[in-house]
Amino acid sequence: MLKTLQGWWRREEGHQQLPELTLAITKLMVGMMSMDGKIDAEEHAEIVKVLGEHFNLSAEESDKLIEQAQDTERTDLRIENVVKQIVDNYKVDERAAILAKLWRVAMADGDIAFLEEQYINRISGLIGVPACSLAELKEKQERLYPDLNQSNRYTNNPVVD
């Protein structure tokens, strides 16, 4: 009860409430998963796999975290709070590794959509990963998926279509 009251007090004073690191990273991956307008089982499974590898979470724990990350009512999951949490707690090379995980989620369904490409570019800029590092990690990740369909990467731009 006291913690709840303290939380309200801090929010009223203008303090930003930040998500836990695991939730912040999960939020970015969930954002990538939904970027192409559909939630694929392959992308969901890749997030579960990444959370298991990176945070040693079970599939059940990962699913709960994904569900929390999809909650649009949570103010701590606003992009500015997620970005701040990641920038404050990770070095640039660690942030680049997070982008590699996002790229894995995007490629899990075997297709790269225009908006997925734009999402990772935008997140890269927000978390301070240089463009040259982003280009290197994309190239490295794409080599892991030789059958990747990239036809929608540049042609299905919803802004142009």
Secondary structure, DSSP 8 states (H G I E B T S, - for coil): -HHHHHHHHHHHTT------HHHHHHHHHHHHHHTTSS--HHHHHHHHHHHHHHH---HHHHHHHHHHHT-TT-GGGSHHHHHHHHHHH--HHHHHHHHHHHHHHHHTTSB--HHHHHHHHHHHHHTT--HHHHHHHHHHHHHT-TT-B-THHHH--TTT-
